[in-house]
Amino acid sequence: MKQVADAVVLSQSATTRLVTRLEDRGLLSRYLCPTDRRGIYTDVTPAGRELLDAARPTNDAALRRALDEAAGNPELTSLVAAVEAIDVPARRA
């Protein structure tokens, strides 16, 4: 859960509330770490994967528009190039 909180830049309590809402909608599931019962992990459910896959084209288009707009600003050109150079393994799956 801490890794999720760090990734989405939310406090741990806000992340817990978010995960609870997503779990209530059937989009995530939580399970205890098998070797340390203090640890809690999350998995995306098949319904969550389906929703993510359906949302991805809209998100990708919005990101593309934002990057194209930012590329027109000379101060952001190198930042845009760096973002575009990132290889995101989850997108290849």
C-alpha positions as CSV (number, residue, x, y, z in Angstrom):
1,M,0.0,0.0,0.0
2,K,2.9,2.4,0.7
3,Q,4.2,1.8,-2.9
4,V,0.7,2.6,-4.2
5,A,0.6,5.8,-2.0
6,D,4.0,6.9,-3.3
7,A,3.0,6.2,-7.0
8,V,-0.2,8.2,-6.8
9,V,1.2,10.9,-4.6
10,L,-1.4,10.5,-1.9
11,S,-1.1,10.1,1.9
12,Q,-1.4,6.5,3.1
13,S,-4.8,7.3,4.6
14,A,-6.1,8.8,1.4
15,T,-4.7,5.8,-0.5
16,T,-6.4,3.4,1.8
17,R,-9.7,5.2,1.2
18,L,-9.2,5.2,-2.6
19,V,-8.3,1.5,-2.5
20,T,-11.4,0.8,-0.4
21,R,-13.6,2.5,-3.0
22,L,-12.0,0.7,-5.9
23,E,-12.3,-2.6,-4.0
24,D,-16.0,-1.9,-3.3
25,R,-16.5,-1.4,-7.0
26,G,-14.8,-4.7,-7.7
27,L,-11.8,-3.1,-9.5
28,L,-9.1,-4.1,-7.0
29,S,-8.6,-6.8,-4.4
30,R,-6.4,-6.7,-1.3
31,Y,-4.4,-9.5,0.3
32,L,-2.0,-9.9,3.1
33,C,1.7,-10.5,2.4
34,P,2.3,-14.2,2.9
35,T,5.6,-13.7,4.7
36,D,4.8,-10.6,6.8
37,R,1.1,-10.2,7.8
38,R,1.7,-6.5,8.3
39,G,2.1,-6.0,4.6
40,I,-1.0,-5.5,2.4
41,Y,-0.9,-5.9,-1.4
42,T,-3.4,-5.0,-4.1
43,D,-4.2,-6.7,-7.4
44,V,-6.2,-5.3,-10.2
45,T,-9.2,-7.6,-10.8
46,P,-10.4,-8.6,-14.3
47,A,-13.1,-6.0,-14.1
48,G,-10.5,-3.4,-13.1
49,R,-8.3,-4.4,-16.0
50,E,-11.2,-4.2,-18.4
51,L,-12.0,-0.6,-17.2
52,L,-8.3,0.3,-17.4
53,D,-8.2,-1.0,-21.0
54,A,-11.3,0.9,-21.9
55,A,-10.0,4.1,-20.4
56,R,-6.5,3.9,-21.9
57,P,-7.3,5.4,-25.4
58,T,-8.9,8.5,-23.8
59,N,-6.0,8.9,-21.4
60,D,-3.4,8.3,-24.1
61,A,-5.1,10.9,-26.4
62,A,-5.2,13.5,-23.5
63,L,-1.5,12.9,-22.7
64,R,-0.6,13.1,-26.4
65,R,-2.4,16.5,-26.7
66,A,-0.7,17.8,-23.6
67,L,2.7,16.7,-24.8
68,D,2.2,18.2,-28.2
69,E,1.2,21.5,-26.7
70,A,4.1,21.4,-24.3
71,A,6.5,20.6,-27.2
72,G,5.6,24.0,-28.6
73,N,7.2,25.7,-25.6
74,P,11.0,25.9,-26.0
75,E,11.5,25.7,-22.2
76,L,9.7,22.3,-22.1
77,T,11.1,20.7,-25.2
78,S,13.7,18.6,-23.3
79,L,11.2,17.6,-20.7
80,V,8.8,16.4,-23.5
81,A,11.6,14.4,-25.1
82,A,12.5,12.8,-21.8
83,V,8.8,11.8,-21.1
84,E,8.5,10.4,-24.6
85,A,11.7,8.3,-24.2
86,I,10.3,6.5,-21.2
87,D,9.6,2.9,-22.0
88,V,6.5,1.8,-20.0
89,P,6.4,-2.0,-19.7
90,A,2.8,-2.1,-18.6
91,R,1.7,-0.6,-21.9
92,R,3.4,-3.4,-23.8
93,A,1.4,-6.1,-22.1
